[in-house]
Amino acid sequence: MLRDALGLVRPRGRVALVGYTAGREFTVDLADFLLADVALLPVNLMSRGREVAADAERMLGELASGELTLPIERYGLDRLAEAVERLRTGEAVGKVALDLS
């Protein structure tokens, strides 16, 4: 899935990789990856947990109180094409989430 998702990210965009439930390795066509100009960023809290714990706790409190808000556009699976188009054109505000429920 990661390999296929890289093509959905706008040039010079970023992809955060969290976990590896689908396996520990993936292959990507290097030419496509370079042309896409996408940064692949690992989210590794296994080795950085203590380093970010205080910030995470503070931010969770700010989220709970409403002091911090995160703009999220939510789309059902039936609106996947619309969500992808908003990402592709840069019109999306904040994060785009696909609701599979």
PELINUR-V588053 format. One record per backbone hydrogen bond with DSSP energy under -1.0 kcal/mol. NH is the residue of the N-H (numbers start at 1). CO is the residue of the C=O. Records with the same first field share a line. If there is no record, write none. Layout:
# PELINUR-V588053
NH->CO, CO
This chain:
# PELINUR-V588053
5->1
6->2
8->5
9->6
12->37
13->10
15->39
17->41
23->20
33->29
34->30
35->31
36->32
37->33
39->13
41->15
43->17
49->45
52->48
53->49
56->52
57->53
58->54
59->55
60->56
61->57
62->58
63->59
64->60
65->61
68->62
73->95
75->97
79->76
80->77
83->79
84->80
85->81
86->82
87->83
88->84
89->85
91->86
92->86
95->71
97->73
99->75
